């Protein structure tokens, strides 16, 4: 399933496909804005989106074998909720 398929599923519940696209876009943008602030986004039974910091480290260029410094950065993570895990299994 991709974003278009998700919009089609939401459109079955709301009146138009445009409203469905607005709803899906609003949910995604809200999650992104929440994570940008450094907060977590939790949906009980589904899971939690959060940002963790990946520390700087040394790596290697695979073409040359030269050692390089990889900068620290923030990465998004998703932790599935208990009900979501049980539904999948």
N, C-alpha and C positions, 0 to 999 in steps of 0.2 A: 504494500500500500504506500502511496506517496501523498503529497499534499493535495493534489487534485482529487484523488479518491476520498480523502478525508473530507474535503469540501462537499463532495457529492453525498456522502453519508450524512453530514450535518444538514444539507439542503432538504433531506427527507423529513427533518423535524421542524425546520423553520419554513417560512413562506417562499423565499426565493434563494436562488444560488448566490446572488450578490450579498444577501444578508449572511449566508453561510460563510462566504469568503471573508467578510468583515469580522465575523465572530472568530474564525480560525486565526486570522491575522492578529486580532486583538489579544488572543490568548498567547500566541508566540511572542509578540512584542512585549507583553507584560512580563513573561518569564525572563526575557533577555534584559529588560530594564531592571528588574529585581536583582538579577545576578550581577549586572554592572555596578550596582550600589554596594555589592558585597554581601547582600542578604541571601537567605535561602528561600526557595519556593516549594511549599509542601502541599500535596493533595492527599488527604487521609485515604488510605486504602490503595492508592496508586503509587506514590513514591515522592521522593524529594530531589529537587535540583539544587546543587550548590556549586560554589567555586572553591577550588583548592589551589595552592601555590606549588608549582613545580620548581624546585631549587635549581640554581645554575649547576652545570656539570660539564665535564670534558667528554668530547666525542671524537669520532674519526670520520674524515671525508672518505667515503667508500671508494672513490676513484683514485685518489692519490695516497691514501693512508695517513695523510697529515692530520695531526691532532688539532682540534678546534675547540673553542669555548662556546658552549651553548648557554644562552642567557636564561635567567629565571623568567617564568611567565605564569599567568593564571590560566587554569584549564577548567572547563565545566565538567561536572560529574552528575550522574543520575543514580540514585539508590532506590531500587524497587521496593515498594511496600509489601507487607506480609500478604495482604489479600491479592495483590497483583501476582506475586510469586505462586501462590496456591492456584490461582486461575489458570496460569500457564502450564502447571504440572498436572 
